[in-house]
Amino acid sequence: MGILQAVALTAAESEAEDSGIGPGLYGFLVLVFLIVALVVLYRSMRKQIRRVDFDPEGATDSERMRGHQEPPER
């Protein structure tokens, strides 16, 4: 019961110290900016993911690199 009493006491203290000051306009603008940035980053990521060349054969990285190397000159 000690934990519940501590939580209740903390809640009562925070109500007594409430000065009525909130985040205001700047907090709202920061939130809107973060949401817009998240949407832009998400759309950019989707575009990049669509460009990924998926190999249905399941070749490993080393097998793919061997296919892109030029043969040594003799």
N, C-alpha and C positions, 0 to 999 in steps of 0.2 A: 504493500500500500504506500510505501514511501515515495516511489516514483510517481504515482498518480497525484499525490499531494504536492510534490515539487512542480509538476507540470501545471497544476491548477494555480499554485502560488505565482509561478512565472507569468501565466496568462493574466492574472489579476494585476500584477505589477506593470505589465506592458500596457494595459488599458489605462492605468493611472498616469503613465508617462506619455500618453499620446498627445502630441502637440498640434495635430491637424495638418502638418506639413507633409505633402505627398510628392511623388516624382514630378508632377506637373507636365508642362509642355515639352521640356527637354527630354524627359523620360519617354514620352510618347513618340517624339521624333526619332530617338535612338531605336526604339522598338520597330518603328516603321522602316528605318534604314536597314536594320538587321534582316527583316523579312524580305525586303526588296533584294538585298545582297544574296540571301539564301535562294530566292527564286532564280536570279541570274546565274548563280553558280550551278544550280540544278539543271537548268536548260543547257548550259555549256557542257556539263558532264554528259548529258544524254546525247548531245551531238557528237562528242568524242567517242562515246561507247559505240555508237552506230557505225563509226569508221573503222572499228577494230576488225581485222580480217580473221575470221574464225576458221580454223583448220579442222574440217570434219574427220580427217583421217587420224587425228590425234598424234601428229608427229611431235617429237620432243624439240627443245630449243637447239640442241646440237645438230639434229638432223636437218632442221630448217637452215641453220647457218652453213652447213656443208653445201646446200643447194645454191647459196648466194655467193660462195667463194669462187674466185677465178682460178682456173688451173695454173699451176706453176709453169713458168716459161722454161724451155729447154734449149 
